[in-house]
């Protein structure tokens, strides 16, 4: 039997791997050849030799100098001593920098706000917070009780253990079709003829312990052909409960009873008191069990798989062995059923009460009473969805169900993680134990994830898009998530862009992609959602209670947002004032056709062919404008009148200056915005014969056929539209017309399924970046960027502008409070055209995503512009593809227009 243990999880495909792939400039490259190349580069730059990070002592270093240069002239010794003092100073400074990178920002924590305590905290204690498994339940606490589902699947005559979400399982579909983010969810899984529906319900009863009780209903059915009667009649489900603290779990009865529920297990946990786990079913069941003593929760699949396989070899039965290890803290129950069947499992906290009360609580969460509760919750979910997104007159019933599934999959993918990020230390430094990293402080993260199978962990640049959806559904959950992210800011104002916290998360990530680099940023997309929160108060979108909590949240967040912005402003600034570029690109590689810019989030989108500090990137400039406008609006709302607020006001005006933007980034001929840098179009990848000692080998390397020069980088794509997306182009400007032409041109960006990421006319369109890297952001259709373009089209379709009745230059100096006295408000000259494109693009996106979901059962990472819009990349990508909910609802972010 083969199965889905964490250790056997396959690596993602090359396309998916790009999301977490290190840049060659500052992060280690996988493979021996790349490691050797990196070592050679370090030698070539004359970096310091290895220094023990925790052993930089003047005495030790002085003895080293004396021993090495004992026979050298006194004058030379003095010279080398001066050199060492300089080197020592550099080493000490580097050490201080390293320690700052793992030191929390000295500011009040977001999660210490009163609104995140008491009832709020308890209401979110239990949840489906383990997105990496098909059904996983845990509490929002570092050491929790965890529970989950496994089953034995059958494919091509072979048995497979299902547990960890992975595409290699080839499920026809899996995902939440309903989930409210709090106390209810319904999920459908189809595994080669086995149909499973998992329902989750949580409630706080009068006698419940902290966090309340929860129930799981498992409905199993099968449509299998070509199997023997014995095979077809039996389905093997496994439900487990484990204690991460290591506390012993007591095994209950495992004999099914027709008279009522079966006590499976009981125990005690510091936060919830005594607890019990019960099973109830009206169907015929066969139950087997196994108990394990282990602290390695990420290896649960392996424990169960080995136990079943060993017992099968010894007895010929595909069962757990009915054996428990001493002091077991993991209990697994195998429930063998004939389909169709229904099983209810109920968890009771605070169970040290009298038996009649226990029986009453079990009855409420099983059988007919559970059915009624689930039906009520489903109806409430649907009604709330209709009320919030108001889509009844905008889409049909088929599209409505897909929208609900998109929202539910996003909310059902929210996870709770606890652990320490691994932060890379500078080259030339090493820990005493040989580690090349230093741990971040222990931290919790409550976050949505892009994909439960490929990326079941937090990604900084994805999260801002996630929160555009979530805050509209439940602003309290959204603020909780954003608050957790902001609490990860270090003393420099940096947030690790990929959060790999805890053993379960680590089990899904290849080792070479784990380290985080404190010089590398990620688009600060959280400002999109935070700006919406601030604007929502002005627009009175919240109830009085919500508005008060949002206000407190923004006030607490202000200092952290300022630190985050200042990190960008100091580390990602360009050579010239008002310019910015994504640092960390490899400026010496020959392996990449165009060196990646992973920090931008757009990975292999083409930038200047030969990176240097002359670059400036138009997308980063736009992100900086969003950040300044957001912080400025918060300061205005909070009625701050400090020099800091005035600085943001000034910088906002500078970055929004249309003339400066055009001077730096606009190509006047075609009306596209481009990056600027040292660039040539005359590059290609080809095979070279390379001599390595006495042998020859072939390598796929870049060849530069024409020297680069400083110029605009002429690749039309998503980056070219960033000023348009952010609404910085005046509605009356001729540039807007040019942008609309680019968008609508089928030879450039337009397709019937959404906008391409890169123009068909680009010299790098759909080209590989290395021998092993297929194109990623070089043509495929990405929903997050299409959503931003759609938002801008919606804005310009309804855009107004002030036309001066006297002289246009007087507007900045107008003394009238009411501009209508000397200005006339008019529709933008291109509003009609923008509206037409808006309607067509919105229709294309909805139709394509719904069609793909109907045909495949999944939402996809991106969509193939060359193959009729078919989904590609990671499937079950319920991160920013869930923006389809807002596209259907025509709900867009509030930006500085």
C-alpha positions in Angstrom: 0.0 0.0 0.0 1.3 3.5 -0.9 0.1 6.6 0.8 0.3 10.3 1.6 2.7 10.8 4.4 4.5 14.1 4.7 7.8 12.5 3.9 6.6 11.1 0.6 5.0 14.3 -0.6 6.3 15.0 -4.1 7.8 18.3 -5.0 5.7 20.8 -6.9 6.1 21.1 -10.6 8.5 23.7 -11.9 5.8 26.2 -12.5 4.5 25.9 -9.0 8.0 25.8 -7.5 8.7 29.3 -8.9 6.5 30.8 -6.2 9.0 29.7 -3.5 12.1 29.4 -5.6 15.2 31.3 -4.3 16.8 33.9 -6.4 20.3 33.1 -7.5 21.7 36.4 -6.2 21.0 36.1 -2.6 19.6 32.6 -2.0 21.2 29.2 -2.5 20.6 27.4 -5.8 19.7 23.7 -5.7 22.1 21.3 -7.3 25.8 20.7 -7.0 26.7 22.8 -10.0 24.8 25.8 -8.8 26.4 25.5 -5.4 29.8 25.4 -6.9 28.9 28.4 -9.0 27.7 30.3 -6.0 31.0 29.4 -4.1 33.0 30.7 -7.1 31.0 33.9 -7.1 31.7 34.4 -3.4 35.4 34.0 -4.0 35.3 36.3 -6.9 33.8 39.1 -4.8 36.3 38.7 -2.1 33.8 38.1 0.7 35.1 37.4 4.2 35.8 33.8 5.0 33.6 31.9 7.3 33.1 33.5 10.8 31.4 31.7 13.6 28.4 33.8 14.2 28.4 33.4 18.0 32.2 33.5 18.3 33.4 36.8 17.0 35.8 37.7 19.7 38.7 40.2 19.4 41.1 38.1 21.4 40.6 35.0 19.1 40.9 37.1 16.0 44.0 38.9 17.3 45.7 35.5 18.1 44.9 34.4 14.6 46.5 37.5 13.1 49.6 37.0 15.2 50.0 33.4 14.4 49.5 34.0 10.7 51.9 36.9 10.4 54.5 36.2 13.0 57.4 36.7 10.6 56.1 39.8 8.9 57.6 43.2 9.5 56.3 45.3 12.3 55.0 47.9 9.9 53.0 45.2 8.1 51.7 43.9 11.4 50.5 47.4 12.2 48.9 47.6 8.8 47.2 44.2 9.2 46.0 45.2 12.6 44.4 48.3 11.2 42.8 46.1 8.5 41.5 43.7 11.2 40.0 46.5 13.2 38.1 47.5 10.0 37.0 43.9 9.4 36.1 43.4 13.0 33.9 46.5 12.8 32.2 45.2 9.7 31.7 41.8 11.3 30.2 43.4 14.4 27.9 45.5 12.3 26.8 42.5 10.4 26.1 40.6 13.6 24.0 43.4 14.9 22.1 43.5 11.6 21.5 39.7 11.8 20.2 40.0 15.4 17.9 42.8 14.4 16.4 40.7 11.7 15.1 38.2 14.3 14.1 40.8 16.9 10.4 41.8 17.0 9.4 45.4 16.3 9.2 47.4 19.5 5.6 48.3 19.3 2.3 47.2 20.9 1.2 43.9 19.4 -1.9 43.9 17.3 -3.2 40.7 18.8 -3.1 42.2 22.3 -6.0 44.5 21.3 -9.0 44.0 23.5 -11.2 43.2 20.5 -9.1 40.0 19.9 -9.6 38.7 23.4 -12.4 37.1 25.4 -15.4 36.2 23.2 -13.7 36.8 19.9 -10.8 34.6 20.8 -12.9 31.8 22.2 -15.3 31.9 19.2 -12.4 31.1 16.8 -10.7 28.6 19.1 -11.6 25.5 17.2 -11.7 25.3 13.4 -10.6 23.4 10.2 -7.3 25.1 10.7 -5.1 22.4 9.1 -5.5 23.2 5.4 -2.8 20.8 4.3 -4.9 17.7 5.0 -8.3 16.8 3.5 -10.0 17.3 6.8 -8.1 18.6 9.8 -9.2 20.2 13.0 -7.2 22.0 15.6 -7.4 24.9 18.1 -5.7 28.3 17.7 -3.1 27.5 20.3 0.6 26.4 19.9 0.1 22.9 21.3 -3.4 21.7 20.5 -5.5 18.7 20.3 -5.6 17.8 16.6 -8.1 15.6 14.7 -8.4 14.5 11.2 -9.6 12.1 8.6 -7.9 9.5 6.5 -9.3 6.8 4.1 -8.1 4.1 1.9 -8.6 4.8 -1.8 -8.5 2.4 -4.6 -6.9 3.2 -7.9 -5.9 0.8 -10.7 -6.2 -2.1 -8.3 -3.9 -0.6 -5.7 -4.6 0.7 -2.3 -3.6 4.3 -1.3 -3.9 6.0 2.0 -5.4 9.5 1.7 -4.6 12.2 4.2 -2.4 15.0 3.0 -3.8 17.1 0.2 -1.8 16.3 -2.9 -2.5 16.4 -6.6 -0.8 13.0 -7.1 -3.9 11.5 -5.4 -5.8 12.5 -8.5 -9.1 13.2 -6.7 -11.8 14.3 -9.1 -12.6 17.1 -6.8 -12.1 18.2 -3.2 -13.0 21.5 -1.6 -15.4 23.3 0.6 -18.8 24.1 -1.0 -19.9 25.9 2.1 -17.9 27.4 4.9 -18.6 30.5 7.0 -15.1 30.7 8.5 -16.3 30.2 12.1 -18.6 27.3 13.0 -19.8 25.6 9.9 -18.5 23.9 6.7 -19.4 21.3 4.1 -16.9 19.7 1.9 -17.1 17.3 -1.1 -14.4 14.8 -2.0 -14.5 12.4 -4.9 -11.8 9.7 -5.1 -12.2 7.3 -8.0 -15.8 6.4 -7.3 -15.8 7.0 -3.6 -17.9 10.0 -2.7 -17.2 11.6 0.7 -19.0 14.6 2.2 -17.6 16.0 5.4 -19.6 18.4 7.5 -18.2 20.4 10.4 -20.3 22.1 13.1 -19.2 23.9 16.2 -21.2 25.3 19.1 -20.8 26.6 22.6 -23.2 24.9 25.0 -24.0 25.8 28.6 -21.8 23.0 29.9 -19.1 23.2 27.3 -15.5 23.9 28.1 -13.4 26.6 26.6 -14.0 26.9 22.8 -17.1 24.7 22.9 -17.9 21.4 21.3 -17.7 20.3 17.7 -19.0 17.6 15.4 -18.0 16.0 12.2 -20.4 14.2 9.9 -19.0 11.7 7.3 -21.3 10.7 4.5 -19.9 8.0 2.3 -21.2 6.7 -1.0 -19.6 4.8 -3.9 -20.0 4.3 -7.6 -17.4 1.7 -8.4 -17.4 -0.7 -11.4 -15.3 -3.6 -12.2 -14.6 -4.5 -8.6 -15.4 -7.7 -6.7 -18.3 -7.7 -4.3 -16.0 -7.7 -1.3 -14.0 -4.8 -2.6 -17.1 -2.8 -3.6 -18.9 -3.3 -0.3 -16.3 -2.0 2.1 -14.9 1.5 2.6 -12.2 2.1 5.2 -12.2 5.4 7.0 -9.8 6.5 9.7 -10.5 9.2 12.2 -7.7 10.2 14.7 -7.2 12.5 17.6 -3.8 13.5 19.0 -2.4 15.7 21.7 0.5 17.9 20.6 1.5 18.4 24.3 2.2 14.7 24.6 -0.6 14.1 27.2 -1.9 10.6 27.4 -5.2 9.8 25.7 -7.4 7.1 27.2 -8.8 4.6 24.8 -12.6 4.1 25.1 -14.7 1.3 23.8 -14.3 0.3 20.2 -17.2 -2.0 19.9 -20.1 -0.4 17.9 -23.4 -0.2 19.7 -26.8 -0.1 18.2 -28.1 1.5 21.4 -26.3 4.8 21.1 -23.0 6.6 20.8 -19.6 4.9 21.4 -17.0 6.6 23.6 -13.9 6.4 21.5 -11.4 8.3 23.6 -11.0 10.8 26.5 -8.4 12.9 28.0 -7.5 16.3 29.5 -6.0 19.5 28.1 -4.9 22.5 30.1 -7.0 25.0 28.1 -10.3 23.1 27.7 -10.3 20.7 30.7 -11.6 17.1 30.4 -12.8 16.1 27.0 -14.4 13.1 25.2 -14.7 11.8 21.7 -17.8 9.9 20.7 -19.0 8.1 17.6 -22.6 7.5 16.5 -24.0 5.7 13.5 -27.2 3.9 12.5 -25.2 1.8 10.0 -23.3 -1.5 10.5 -19.7 -0.7 11.4 -16.5 -2.6 12.1 -14.1 -0.6 14.2 -10.4 -1.2 14.8 -7.9 1.0 16.6 -4.2 1.8 17.2 -2.5 4.0 19.7 0.9 5.6 19.2 3.3 7.6 21.4 4.9 10.3 19.2 5.5 14.0 19.0 5.9 14.0 15.2 2.4 14.9 14.1 3.5 15.5 10.6 4.2 11.8 10.2 0.7 10.5 11.1 0.2 9.2 7.6 3.4 7.1 7.9 2.4 5.7 11.4 -1.1 4.6 10.1 0.2 3.3 6.8 2.9 1.2 8.5 0.5 -0.2 11.1 -2.0 -1.2 8.5 0.6 -2.7 6.1 2.3 -4.7 8.9 -1.0 -6.1 10.1 -2.0 -6.9 6.6 1.2 -8.9 6.0 0.7 -10.8 9.3 -3.0 -11.4 9.2 -4.1 -10.8 5.6 -6.6 -8.2 6.9 -6.4 -4.5 5.8 -7.0 -3.3 9.4 -5.3 -1.5 12.3 -3.8 -4.1 14.7 -6.0 -3.1 17.8 -2.8 -2.4 19.8 -1.9 0.7 21.7 1.5 1.8 22.9 2.1 2.8 26.5 1.1 6.4 27.2 -0.3 6.9 23.7 -1.0 10.5 22.8 -2.3 9.6 19.3 -5.4 7.4 18.9 -6.5 6.2 15.4 -9.9 4.5 14.7 -10.5 2.6 11.6 -14.2 2.5 10.7 -15.0 0.0 8.0 -18.5 0.5 6.4 -20.7 -0.6 3.6 -21.8 2.3 1.6 -23.9 4.3 1.7 -23.3 5.1 5.3 -23.3 8.0 7.7 -21.1 8.5 10.7 -21.2 11.3 13.3 -18.2 12.0 15.5 -18.6 14.5 18.3 -16.0 16.2 20.5 -17.1 17.4 23.9 -14.9 19.8 25.9 -15.4 20.3 29.7 -16.9 16.8 29.9 -16.4 16.3 33.7 -20.2 16.6 34.2 -22.9 14.2 34.9 -23.8 11.5 32.5 -27.4 12.8 31.5 -25.9 16.1 30.5 -23.2 14.4 28.4 -25.9 12.3 26.7 -27.9 15.4 25.9 -25.0 17.2 24.4 -24.1 14.2 22.3 -27.7 14.0 21.1 -27.7 17.6 20.0 -24.6 17.1 17.9 -25.5 13.7 16.3 -28.3 12.1 14.4 -31.5 14.0 13.5 -30.7 17.0 15.6 -27.3 17.4 13.9 -29.1 17.1 10.5 -31.4 19.9 11.4 -28.5 22.1 12.6 -26.5 21.5 9.5 -29.5 22.4 7.3 -30.1 25.6 9.2 -26.4 26.6 9.0 -26.4 25.9 5.2 -29.4 28.1 4.8 -27.9 30.9 6.9 -24.7 30.7 4.8 -26.5 31.0 1.6 -28.7 33.9 2.8 -25.6 35.7 4.2 -23.8 35.2 0.9 -26.7 36.7 -1.0 -27.0 39.6 1.4 -23.3 40.6 1.4 -22.4 40.1 -2.3 -25.9 40.9 -3.7 -25.4 39.0 -6.9 -28.9 37.7 -7.6 -29.5 40.0 -10.5 -26.0 39.8 -11.9 -25.3 36.1 -12.4 -27.2 32.9 -13.0 -27.7 30.1 -10.5 -24.8 28.0 -11.8 -22.4 30.9 -11.4 -23.9 31.6 -8.0 -22.9 28.1 -6.8 -19.4 28.5 -8.1 -19.0 31.8 -6.3 -20.1 30.3 -3.0 -17.6 27.4 -3.5 -14.8 29.9 -4.2 -15.6 31.9 -1.0 -16.0 28.7 1.0 -12.7 27.2 -0.3 -10.9 30.4 0.7 -12.4 30.4 4.2 -12.0 26.6 4.6 -8.3 27.0 3.7 -7.6 29.4 6.6 -5.1 27.8 8.9 -3.4 28.3 12.2 0.4 27.8 12.3 3.0 28.2 15.1 6.7 28.0 14.8 9.9 29.9 13.8 10.9 31.0 10.4 14.4 30.3 9.3 16.2 33.5 8.4 19.3 33.2 6.3 22.5 34.7 7.7 24.9 36.6 5.4 27.4 34.7 3.2 30.6 34.1 5.0 28.9 33.6 8.4 28.0 30.3 9.9 26.4 29.1 13.2 28.6 27.0 15.5 26.5 24.0 14.6 27.0 24.7 10.9 23.5 26.2 10.3 23.3 28.9 7.6 20.3 30.4 9.3 19.1 31.9 12.6 15.6 31.3 13.8 12.9 34.0 14.0 11.2 34.3 17.3 8.4 31.8 18.0 5.2 33.2 16.4 1.7 32.3 15.6 0.1 33.0 12.2 -3.6 32.8 11.4 -3.9 33.1 7.7 -5.5 32.0 4.4 -3.4 29.9 2.1 -3.1 30.0 -1.7 -3.6 26.2 -2.3 -4.2 23.4 0.2 -2.3 20.9 -2.0 0.6 23.0 -3.3 1.0 26.0 -1.0 -0.7 25.2 2.3 1.1 28.0 4.2 1.1 31.8 4.4 2.4 33.9 1.5 2.7 37.7 2.1 1.8 38.9 -1.4 -1.1 36.6 -1.8 -2.7 37.5 1.5 -3.7 41.1 0.6 -5.8 39.7 -2.2 -7.3 37.1 0.1 -8.3 39.8 2.5 -10.1 41.8 -0.2 -12.6 38.9 -0.1 -12.6 38.0 3.5 -13.1 41.5 5.0 -16.3 41.8 3.1 -17.5 38.5 4.5 -16.3 38.9 8.1 -14.3 42.0 9.0 -13.4 40.6 12.4 -11.7 37.5 10.9 -10.0 39.7 8.4 -8.6 42.1 11.0 -7.4 39.0 13.1 -5.5 37.7 10.1 -4.0 41.0 9.1 -3.1 41.6 12.8 -1.2 38.3 12.9 0.8 39.2 9.8 1.7 42.7 11.1 2.9 41.2 14.4 5.5 39.4 12.3 7.3 42.7 11.6 10.9 42.7 12.9 12.8 45.6 14.3 13.7 46.8 10.8 10.2 46.6 9.5 10.6 43.5 7.5 8.1 40.5 7.2 9.3 37.1 5.9 7.5 36.7 2.6 6.8 33.0 3.0 5.7 31.6 6.3 6.8 28.0 6.9 5.9 27.5 10.6 5.7 24.2 12.3 6.5 20.6 11.3 3.4 20.1 9.2 4.2 23.2 7.0 7.9 22.2 6.8 6.9 18.8 5.6 5.5 20.3 2.3 8.5 22.4 1.4 11.8 21.2 -0.1 14.7 22.2 2.1 16.3 24.6 -0.4 13.2 26.8 -0.3 12.8 27.2 3.4 15.2 30.0 4.2 13.9 33.6 4.2 16.1 36.5 3.2 15.8 39.8 5.2 16.9 41.8 2.1 13.9 40.4 0.1 10.5 42.0 0.1 7.2 41.2 -1.5 4.4 43.5 -2.8 2.7 45.0 0.3 -0.8 44.0 -0.9 -2.2 44.1 2.7 -2.5 47.8 2.1 -5.2 47.0 -0.4 -7.4 45.6 2.3 -6.3 48.1 5.0 -7.1 51.0 2.7 -10.6 49.5 2.2 -11.1 49.3 6.0 -10.2 53.0 6.4 -12.4 54.0 3.5 -15.2 51.9 4.8 -15.4 54.0 8.0 -15.6 57.2 5.9 -18.3 55.6 3.8 -20.2 54.3 6.8 -20.1 50.7 5.6 -19.7 49.3 9.1 -22.0 49.1 12.1 -21.1 51.3 15.0 -19.6 48.4 16.8 -17.6 47.3 13.8 -16.5 50.9 13.1 -15.2 51.3 16.6 -13.1 48.1 16.3 -11.8 49.0 12.9 -10.8 52.4 14.3 -8.9 50.8 17.2 -7.3 48.4 14.7 -6.1 51.1 12.4 -4.8 53.2 15.3 -2.7 50.3 16.6 -1.6 49.3 13.1 -0.3 52.8 12.2 3.1 52.4 13.8 3.6 49.0 12.3 2.5 50.1 8.8 4.9 53.0 9.1 7.8 50.7 9.9 6.9 48.4 7.1 6.8 51.3 4.6 10.1 52.7 5.9 11.7 49.3 5.3 10.6 49.4 1.6 11.7 53.1 1.3 15.1 52.4 2.7 15.9 49.0 1.2 14.2 49.0 -2.2 14.9 52.6 -3.2 16.6 53.4 -6.5 19.7 55.3 -7.3 17.7 58.4 -8.0 15.2 60.1 -5.8 11.6 58.9 -6.3 12.7 55.7 -8.0 12.4 52.1 -6.6 13.4 48.7 -7.7 13.1 45.1 -6.4 16.4 44.3 -5.0 17.9 40.8 -5.1 18.1 40.0 -8.8 21.1 38.0 -10.0 23.4 40.3 -12.0 25.9 37.7 -13.0 23.9 34.6 -13.9 24.2 33.0 -17.3 21.6 30.4 -16.6 18.5 32.6 -16.9 17.2 34.1 -20.1 16.0 37.1 -18.0 17.0 37.1 -14.3 14.0 36.5 -12.1 12.4 39.1 -9.8 10.9 36.7 -7.3 10.4 39.5 -4.8 8.0 41.3 -7.1 5.6 38.4 -7.0 5.7 38.2 -10.7 8.7 35.8 -10.7 9.9 35.5 -14.4 8.1 38.5 -15.8 10.8 40.2 -18.0 12.7 43.0 -16.5 16.0 44.6 -17.6 18.2 41.9 -19.1 21.3 43.0 -17.1 20.3 44.0 -13.5 22.1 46.9 -11.8 21.4 49.8 -9.5 20.2 52.0 -12.4 16.9 50.0 -12.6 13.6 51.4 -11.5 10.4 49.3 -11.6 7.1 50.9 -12.3 5.1 48.3 -10.3 7.0 48.9 -7.1 6.5 52.7 -7.6 2.8 52.0 -7.7 2.8 49.8 -4.6 4.7 52.6 -2.8 2.0 55.1 -3.9 -0.7 52.8 -2.5 1.2 52.5 0.8 1.7 56.2 1.2 -2.0 56.9 0.4 -3.1 54.3 2.8 -1.0 55.5 5.7 -1.9 59.1 4.9 -5.6 58.3 4.9 -5.3 56.6 8.3 -3.4 59.6 9.7 -6.2 61.9 8.4 -8.8 59.7 9.9 -7.1 59.6 13.3 -6.6 63.4 13.0 -2.9 63.2 13.3 -1.0 66.5 12.8 2.6 65.3 13.1 5.6 65.8 10.9 5.3 62.1 9.9 1.8 62.7 8.5 3.1 65.7 6.6 5.9 63.6 5.2 3.4 61.1 3.9 1.3 63.8 2.4 4.3 65.2 0.6 5.5 61.8 -0.6 2.0 60.9 -1.8 1.9 64.0 -3.9 5.3 63.3 -5.3 4.5 59.7 -6.2 1.2 60.6 -7.7 2.7 63.3 -9.9 1.6 62.3 -13.4 4.4 64.2 -15.1 7.2 62.5 -13.1 5.6 59.1 -13.7 5.5 59.6 -17.4 9.1 61.0 -17.5 10.4 57.9 -15.7 8.3 55.1 -17.2 6.1 56.1 -20.2 6.7 55.2 -23.8 5.0 58.0 -25.6 4.5 56.2 -28.9 2.5 53.3 -27.6 1.3 54.7 -24.3 2.7 51.8 -22.2 4.5 52.1 -18.9 7.8 50.2 -18.7 10.6 49.5 -16.3 13.9 51.2 -16.9 17.3 49.5 -16.8 20.3 48.1 -18.5 18.7 46.1 -21.2 19.1 44.4 -24.6 16.6 42.4 -26.5 19.4 40.4 -28.2 19.7 37.5 -25.7 19.0 33.8 -26.2 19.5 30.5 -24.5 21.5 27.9 -26.3 23.6 24.8 -25.6 27.3 25.3 -24.8 30.1 22.7 -24.5 31.8 23.5 -21.2 35.0 21.9 -20.1 35.1 20.6 -16.5 38.5 19.4 -15.6 39.1 16.5 -18.0 35.6 16.1 -19.2 33.2 18.1 -21.4 29.6 18.7 -20.6 26.7 20.5 -22.2 25.0 23.4 -20.5 22.0 25.5 -21.5 23.3 29.1 -21.0 22.4 32.6 -22.0 24.2 34.3 -24.9 24.2 38.1 -25.2 24.4 39.1 -28.8 24.3 42.8 -28.3 25.6 44.9 -25.4 22.9 46.2 -23.1 22.2 49.9 -22.7 20.1 52.0 -20.3 16.6 52.2 -21.7 12.9 51.5 -21.1 12.4 47.7 -21.1 9.9 47.2 -24.0 7.8 44.3 -22.8 4.0 45.0 -22.7 2.2 43.1 -20.0 0.8 43.4 -16.5 3.6 45.7 -15.3 2.8 48.1 -18.1 -0.7 48.5 -16.7 0.2 49.2 -13.0 -0.4 52.9 -13.1 -3.7 52.2 -14.8 -4.6 49.5 -12.2 -3.9 52.0 -9.4 -6.0 54.7 -11.0 -3.1 57.2 -11.3 -3.8 58.2 -14.9 -6.2 61.2 -15.1 -9.5 60.2 -16.8 -9.1 62.9 -19.4 -5.5 62.0 -20.4 -4.6 60.7 -23.8 -2.5 58.0 -22.1 -5.7 56.4 -20.9 -6.9 55.9 -24.4 -3.6 54.3 -25.3 -3.9 51.9 -22.3 -7.4 50.9 -23.4 -6.0 50.2 -26.8 -3.3 47.9 -25.3 -5.8 46.1 -23.2 -8.3 45.5 -26.1 -5.7 44.4 -28.7 -5.9 40.7 -29.3 -2.3 40.6 -30.6 -1.2 42.1 -27.3 -3.1 41.3 -24.1 -6.8 40.5 -24.9 -8.2 37.0 -25.1 -11.7 35.6 -24.7 -10.7 34.2 -21.3 -8.9 37.1 -19.6 -5.9 39.3 -20.1 -2.5 37.7 -20.8 0.3 38.4 -18.4 2.6 39.3 -21.3 2.0 40.5 -24.8 2.2 38.0 -27.7 4.6 40.6 -29.3 7.1 40.3 -26.6 10.4 38.7 -27.4 10.1 36.6 -24.3 6.5 35.6 -24.7 6.1 32.0 -23.5 9.8 31.4 -23.5 11.5 29.2 -20.9 13.7 31.1 -18.4 16.2 28.2 -17.9 16.5 24.6 -19.1 14.1 23.5 -16.3 11.9 26.6 -15.9 8.9 26.8 -18.2 7.2 30.2 -18.6 5.1 31.3 -15.6 4.2 35.0 -15.8 5.0 35.1 -19.5 1.6 34.8 -21.1 -0.7 32.9 -18.7 -3.9 34.5 -17.4 -3.7 35.4 -13.7 -6.9 36.3 -11.8 -5.4 38.8 -9.3 -4.1 41.1 -12.0 -7.2 40.7 -14.1 -9.2 41.7 -11.1 -7.1 44.8 -10.7 -7.5 45.7 -14.3 -11.2 45.2 -14.0 -11.3 47.4 -11.0 -9.6 50.2 -13.0 -12.0 49.8 -15.9 -14.9 50.0 -13.6 -13.4 53.2 -12.1 -12.8 54.9 -15.4 -16.2 53.8 -16.8 -17.7 55.8 -14.0 -14.9 58.4 -13.7 -15.6 62.1 -13.5 -13.1 64.9 -13.8 -13.1 68.7 -13.1 -13.0 70.9 -16.1 -11.8 74.4 -15.3 -14.1 77.1 -16.6 -11.4 79.7 -16.5 -7.9 78.3 -16.7 -6.8 74.8 -15.9 -3.7 75.8 -14.0 -5.7 77.6 -11.4 -7.1 74.4 -9.9 -4.3 73.7 -7.5 -4.6 77.2 -6.2 -8.3 77.6 -6.2 -9.7 79.4 -3.2 -13.2 78.0 -3.5 -14.2 75.2 -1.1 -16.8 74.1 -3.6 -15.0 73.4 -6.9 -18.3 73.5 -8.8 -18.1 77.3 -8.6 -15.4 77.5 -11.1 -15.2 73.9 -12.4 -17.6 71.8 -14.3 -17.8 68.0 -13.5 -17.8 66.0 -16.7 -17.6 62.3 -17.7 -14.2 61.2 -18.8 -13.9 61.2 -22.6 -13.0 57.5 -22.5 -15.6 56.3 -20.0 -17.8 54.7 -22.6 -14.9 52.7 -24.0 -13.8 51.7 -20.5 -17.3 50.5 -19.7 -17.5 48.3 -22.9 -14.2 46.7 -22.1 -15.3 46.2 -18.5 -18.4 44.3 -19.4 -16.6 42.1 -21.9 -13.7 41.3 -19.6 -15.9 40.6 -16.6 -18.1 38.3 -18.7 -15.0 36.5 -20.1 -13.5 35.9 -16.7 -16.7 34.6 -15.1 -17.5 32.3 -18.0 -14.0 30.8 -18.1 -13.6 30.2 -14.4 -17.1 28.8 -14.0 -16.6 26.5 -17.0 -13.3 25.2 -15.7 -14.8 24.6 -12.3 -17.7 22.7 -13.8 -15.4 20.6 -16.0 -12.6 19.9 -13.6 -14.0 20.4 -10.1 -11.2 22.9 -9.2 -10.2 26.5 -9.2 -6.7 26.9 -10.8 -3.6 28.9 -10.2 -3.7 30.5 -13.7 -5.4 29.9 -17.0 -3.9 28.9 -20.4 -4.3 31.7 -22.9 -3.2 29.3 -25.7 -5.5 26.4 -24.9 -9.0 27.9 -24.7 -8.5 29.2 -21.2 -8.0 25.8 -19.5 -6.8 25.8 -15.9 -3.1 25.2 -15.4 -0.5 25.3 -12.6 -1.6 24.4 -9.1 -5.2 23.1 -9.0 -7.3 23.6 -6.0 -5.9 27.1 -6.0 -8.5 28.8 -3.9 -6.4 31.8 -3.0 -6.7 34.9 -5.2 -8.7 33.0 -7.8 -11.5 33.4 -5.2 -11.5 37.0 -6.4 -14.1 35.7 -8.8 -16.5 36.3 -5.9 -15.9 40.0 -6.1 -15.9 40.1 -9.8 -19.4 38.6 -9.8 -20.4 41.0 -7.1 -18.7 44.0 -8.9 -17.0 44.9 -5.7 -13.6 46.5 -6.0 -10.9 48.0 -3.8 -10.8 51.7 -2.8 -7.7 53.2 -4.2 -6.3 56.7 -4.5 -7.9 57.9 -7.8 
